[in-house]
């Protein structure tokens, strides 16, 4: 009887022990798994990413298409600062942005050579066009080149509205003026707006003036403008975009605190996203459904010298 009682007690303890282990195991399996994103990769420790870019990528609607995809894939939250390319490049140099998407190759190369930006990659291109009133008061439709078109506008003193904001578009415009033999256009006929591309087009439309614009922003705003494409197709009007990361080692020389805040991994992730084949396909198709033509042409992996030829 004593032996039976001892065995019963041992059995009871065994049952309790096994039940405890089972419950513990169930409790562990019920715990939520590590918070992952939709792609199955761990979400980044530093989720905030600052993108400094030209207004054309925002005004055209391209970023509205791309940013949600990037955020969903990577877990980063992007703050877009859309300014002129000159200001965007300055933000990178000063460490006030993590990654840049801009379109002023000559200025970009200067920054790259200084070591202020790294991992510079070719993304896409479109072109600049010269737009103006339908009746073309200066008569630039038959101009021999973009420089010739601007020269005619200056000679006729027809109103020309410039962005005047050190953007990639403004830099391109000034380069064409120089090709036309005009270092600094000035006079009552030349209006410097100091605005982004969309706002500059609005001013040109309201005042019946001429303007140089990227094709994407013009098409995106076409329904609200009283402007027509009057000159296009000059190789000098090619508009090339690159993406690049801010270099914290460069920024540290002048601002150690800013350098520590740079999201290196986030910047790298955005560069990789922009040149990824899936993203390039989105860029290739963007605008076709609404405008019957793409607003940008994907170029990742291409020889830049071959673009536009």
KAGI-V555093 format. One record per residue. N is the residue number from 0. RES is the residue in three letters. SS is DSSP state (H for helix, E for strand, C for the rest). PHI is phi in radians with two decimals (* if undefined). PSI is psi in degrees with one decimal (999 if undefined). Layout:
N:RES:SS:PHI:PSI
N:RES:SS:PHI:PSI
This chain:
0:UNK:C:*:-40.7
1:UNK:H:-1.15:-39.6
2:UNK:H:-1.10:-43.5
3:UNK:H:-1.04:-43.3
4:UNK:H:-1.11:-41.2
5:UNK:H:-1.12:-42.1
6:UNK:H:-1.11:-40.6
7:UNK:H:-1.06:-42.3
8:UNK:H:-1.11:-42.0
9:UNK:H:-1.10:-42.3
10:UNK:H:-1.07:-43.0
11:UNK:H:-1.06:-46.3
12:UNK:H:-1.09:-38.1
13:UNK:H:-1.11:-43.2
14:UNK:H:-1.08:-45.2
15:UNK:H:-1.08:-42.1
16:UNK:H:-1.11:-47.3
17:UNK:H:-1.10:-40.6
18:UNK:H:-1.10:-39.4
19:UNK:H:-1.10:-45.1
20:UNK:H:-1.07:-42.8
21:UNK:H:-1.09:-44.9
22:UNK:H:-1.12:-39.0
23:UNK:H:-1.10:-42.8
24:UNK:H:-1.09:-42.3
25:UNK:H:-1.10:-38.7
26:UNK:H:-1.12:-38.1
27:UNK:H:-1.21:-41.2
28:UNK:H:-1.21:-20.7
29:UNK:C:-1.44:-11.6
30:UNK:C:-1.17:143.7
31:UNK:C:-1.14:141.8
32:UNK:C:-1.22:166.6
33:UNK:C:-0.99:136.8
34:UNK:C:-1.08:111.4
35:UNK:E:-2.03:161.6
36:UNK:C:-1.54:-176.1
37:UNK:C:-1.12:-23.1
38:UNK:C:-1.57:-3.9
39:UNK:C:1.57:8.0
40:UNK:C:-1.81:152.9
41:UNK:E:-1.09:141.4
42:UNK:C:-1.20:147.8
43:UNK:C:-1.17:151.1
44:UNK:C:-1.18:-44.9
45:UNK:C:-1.81:102.3
46:UNK:C:-1.42:-21.1
47:UNK:E:-1.42:129.9
48:UNK:E:-2.33:127.1
49:UNK:E:-1.78:119.8
50:UNK:E:-1.87:118.5
51:UNK:E:-1.73:125.3
52:UNK:E:-2.56:168.7
53:UNK:E:-1.32:155.0
54:UNK:H:-1.16:-22.9
55:UNK:H:-1.14:-33.6
56:UNK:H:-1.22:-25.4
57:UNK:H:-1.56:-47.4
58:UNK:H:-1.08:-30.0
59:UNK:C:-1.32:-18.3
60:UNK:C:1.62:-1.3
61:UNK:H:-1.10:-42.6
62:UNK:H:-1.17:-31.0
63:UNK:H:-1.10:-25.9
64:UNK:H:-1.46:-41.1
65:UNK:H:-1.51:-40.7
66:UNK:H:-1.03:-46.0
67:UNK:H:-1.03:-35.4
68:UNK:H:-1.14:-45.7
69:UNK:H:-1.08:-44.6
70:UNK:H:-1.12:-40.2
71:UNK:H:-1.15:-40.0
72:UNK:H:-1.27:-35.8
73:UNK:H:-1.95:-21.9
74:UNK:C:1.55:-3.6
75:UNK:C:-1.36:152.3
76:UNK:E:-1.98:118.5
77:UNK:E:-1.69:128.9
78:UNK:E:-1.78:115.3
79:UNK:E:-1.63:126.4
80:UNK:E:-1.99:101.5
81:UNK:E:-1.65:109.1
82:UNK:E:-2.40:-175.9
83:UNK:C:-1.17:154.3
84:UNK:H:-1.00:-37.7
85:UNK:H:-1.02:-43.9
86:UNK:H:-1.24:-36.3
87:UNK:H:-1.11:-42.8
88:UNK:H:-1.12:-38.8
89:UNK:H:-1.12:-38.2
90:UNK:H:-1.06:-40.1
91:UNK:H:-1.16:-45.5
92:UNK:H:-1.10:-34.1
93:UNK:H:-1.54:-4.2
94:UNK:C:1.41:21.5
95:UNK:C:-1.71:7.5
96:UNK:C:-2.55:153.1
97:UNK:C:-1.62:-32.8
98:UNK:E:-2.59:150.2
99:UNK:E:-2.19:141.2
100:UNK:E:-2.26:103.8
101:UNK:E:-2.44:175.6
102:UNK:C:-2.51:57.9
103:UNK:C:-2.44:76.2
104:UNK:H:-0.87:-42.7
105:UNK:H:-1.09:-45.4
106:UNK:H:-1.20:-35.4
107:UNK:H:-1.10:-43.2
108:UNK:H:-1.10:-38.1
109:UNK:H:-1.04:-43.5
110:UNK:H:-1.19:-37.5
111:UNK:H:-1.15:-41.6
112:UNK:H:-1.15:-30.2
113:UNK:H:-1.31:-16.6
114:UNK:C:1.55:10.0
115:UNK:C:-1.31:-26.3
116:UNK:E:-2.27:152.4
117:UNK:E:-2.37:169.9
118:UNK:E:0.97:44.2
119:UNK:E:-1.35:124.6
120:UNK:E:-2.27:140.0
121:UNK:E:-1.21:132.4
122:UNK:E:-2.00:-52.7
123:UNK:E:-2.94:173.6
124:UNK:E:-2.60:159.9
125:UNK:E:-2.51:-145.4
126:UNK:E:-2.52:162.5
127:UNK:E:-1.59:153.2
128:UNK:E:-2.38:158.2
129:UNK:E:-1.85:120.5
130:UNK:E:-1.99:161.3
131:UNK:E:-3.04:-174.4
132:UNK:C:-1.07:148.8
133:UNK:C:-0.97:-37.0
134:UNK:C:-1.39:-3.9
135:UNK:C:0.81:66.5
136:UNK:C:-1.02:-29.4
137:UNK:C:-1.48:-19.9
138:UNK:C:1.29:57.5
139:UNK:C:-1.74:-2.5
140:UNK:C:-1.03:-32.2
141:UNK:C:-1.77:18.1
142:UNK:C:-1.10:149.8
143:UNK:C:-1.42:-20.6
144:UNK:C:-2.78:171.5
145:UNK:H:-1.11:-39.5
146:UNK:H:-1.12:-39.6
147:UNK:H:-1.13:-37.7
148:UNK:H:-1.09:-44.4
149:UNK:H:-1.19:-35.8
150:UNK:H:-1.10:-41.4
151:UNK:H:-1.10:-42.6
152:UNK:H:-1.05:-42.6
153:UNK:H:-1.19:-39.3
154:UNK:H:-1.16:-37.5
155:UNK:H:-1.44:-8.5
156:UNK:C:0.92:39.4
157:UNK:C:-1.36:146.1
158:UNK:C:-1.06:128.9
159:UNK:E:-2.20:128.6
160:UNK:E:-1.86:117.1
161:UNK:E:-1.76:148.1
162:UNK:C:-1.09:-42.3
163:UNK:C:1.05:32.4
164:UNK:C:-2.20:16.7
165:UNK:C:1.07:27.4
166:UNK:C:-1.43:174.7
167:UNK:H:-1.08:-37.9
168:UNK:H:-1.14:-42.5
169:UNK:H:-1.13:-41.4
170:UNK:H:-1.07:-43.1
171:UNK:H:-1.08:-44.8
172:UNK:H:-1.02:-47.6
173:UNK:H:-1.09:-35.5
174:UNK:H:-1.12:-38.9
175:UNK:H:-1.23:-37.4
176:UNK:H:-1.03:-41.8
177:UNK:H:-1.11:-39.1
178:UNK:H:-1.12:-25.0
179:UNK:C:-1.51:1.0
180:UNK:C:1.48:16.5
181:UNK:C:-2.08:108.5
182:UNK:C:-1.20:-50.5
183:UNK:C:-2.40:98.7
184:UNK:C:-1.08:137.5
185:UNK:C:-2.69:159.1
186:UNK:C:2.32:172.2
187:UNK:C:-1.11:-23.5
188:UNK:C:-1.37:-15.1
189:UNK:E:-1.88:112.2
190:UNK:E:-1.91:120.0
191:UNK:E:-1.66:113.4
192:UNK:C:-1.41:-32.8
193:UNK:C:1.13:31.3
194:UNK:C:-2.23:169.2
195:UNK:C:-1.22:176.9
196:UNK:H:-1.13:-44.5
197:UNK:H:-1.06:-46.5
198:UNK:H:-1.15:-37.2
199:UNK:H:-1.14:-39.9
200:UNK:H:-1.11:-38.0
201:UNK:H:-1.08:-42.0
202:UNK:H:-1.16:-45.4
203:UNK:H:-1.06:-39.7
204:UNK:H:-1.16:-44.5
205:UNK:H:-1.13:-36.0
206:UNK:H:-1.75:4.7
207:UNK:C:0.98:51.1
208:UNK:C:-1.99:171.9
209:UNK:E:-1.55:161.2
210:UNK:E:-2.85:144.7
211:UNK:E:-1.69:129.8
212:UNK:E:-2.47:157.1
213:UNK:E:-1.29:147.0
214:UNK:H:-1.09:-37.7
215:UNK:H:-1.06:-47.7
216:UNK:H:-1.15:-39.2
217:UNK:H:-1.05:-47.8
218:UNK:H:-1.14:-37.6
219:UNK:H:-1.14:-28.4
220:UNK:H:-1.86:5.9
221:UNK:H:-0.90:-42.1
222:UNK:H:-1.12:-20.4
223:UNK:H:-1.80:6.4
224:UNK:C:-2.03:146.8
225:UNK:C:-1.85:53.6
226:UNK:C:-2.33:145.9
227:UNK:E:-2.15:156.7
228:UNK:E:-1.30:119.6
229:UNK:E:-1.92:-22.0
230:UNK:E:-2.60:135.9
231:UNK:C:-2.76:168.5
232:UNK:C:1.67:-9.8
233:UNK:C:-1.23:132.2
234:UNK:H:-0.96:-25.6
235:UNK:H:-1.22:-10.1
236:UNK:H:-1.71:9.7
237:UNK:E:-1.09:140.6
238:UNK:E:-2.25:104.2
239:UNK:E:-1.90:135.0
240:UNK:E:-1.93:138.8
241:UNK:E:-2.22:155.9
242:UNK:E:-2.07:146.9
243:UNK:E:-2.78:158.0
244:UNK:E:-1.73:148.5
245:UNK:E:-1.27:139.5
246:UNK:C:-1.68:107.6
247:UNK:H:-1.10:-27.9
248:UNK:H:-1.15:-35.2
249:UNK:H:-1.25:-45.9
250:UNK:H:-1.10:-34.0
251:UNK:H:-1.05:-27.1
252:UNK:C:-1.10:-30.8
253:UNK:C:-2.03:-22.7
254:UNK:C:-2.64:87.0
255:UNK:H:-1.07:-37.4
256:UNK:H:-1.12:-43.5
257:UNK:H:-1.14:-37.5
258:UNK:H:-1.07:-37.9
259:UNK:H:-1.18:-23.8
260:UNK:H:-1.52:-11.2
261:UNK:C:-1.19:128.9
262:UNK:C:-1.54:86.7
263:UNK:H:-1.10:-47.5
264:UNK:H:-1.13:-38.5
265:UNK:H:-1.15:-42.3
266:UNK:H:-1.07:-42.6
267:UNK:H:-1.11:-41.2
268:UNK:H:-1.10:-38.4
269:UNK:H:-1.22:-41.3
270:UNK:H:-1.03:-47.9
271:UNK:H:-1.08:-36.8
272:UNK:H:-1.13:-43.4
273:UNK:H:-1.16:-28.7
274:UNK:H:-1.75:0.0
275:UNK:C:-1.15:139.9
276:UNK:H:-0.94:-37.2
277:UNK:H:-1.15:-41.4
278:UNK:H:-1.18:-40.6
279:UNK:H:-1.06:-33.1
280:UNK:H:-1.21:-38.8
281:UNK:H:-1.08:-42.8
282:UNK:H:-1.09:-42.3
283:UNK:H:-1.07:-37.0
284:UNK:H:-1.57:-14.2
285:UNK:C:-1.09:124.0
286:UNK:C:1.71:-17.9
287:UNK:H:-1.10:-40.7
288:UNK:H:-1.19:-33.6
289:UNK:H:-1.62:-37.5
290:UNK:H:-1.95:-5.8
291:UNK:C:1.32:8.8
292:UNK:C:-2.76:152.0
293:UNK:C:-1.26:149.4
294:UNK:C:-1.58:-20.4
295:UNK:C:-2.45:157.6
296:UNK:E:-2.09:122.4
297:UNK:E:-1.20:141.1
298:UNK:C:-2.36:6.1
299:UNK:C:-0.96:131.8
300:UNK:C:1.48:-3.6
301:UNK:C:-1.50:163.1
302:UNK:C:-1.39:117.8
303:UNK:H:-1.04:-32.5
304:UNK:H:-1.17:-16.9
305:UNK:H:-1.57:-10.1
306:UNK:C:-1.20:133.2
307:UNK:C:1.47:2.0
308:UNK:C:-1.86:999
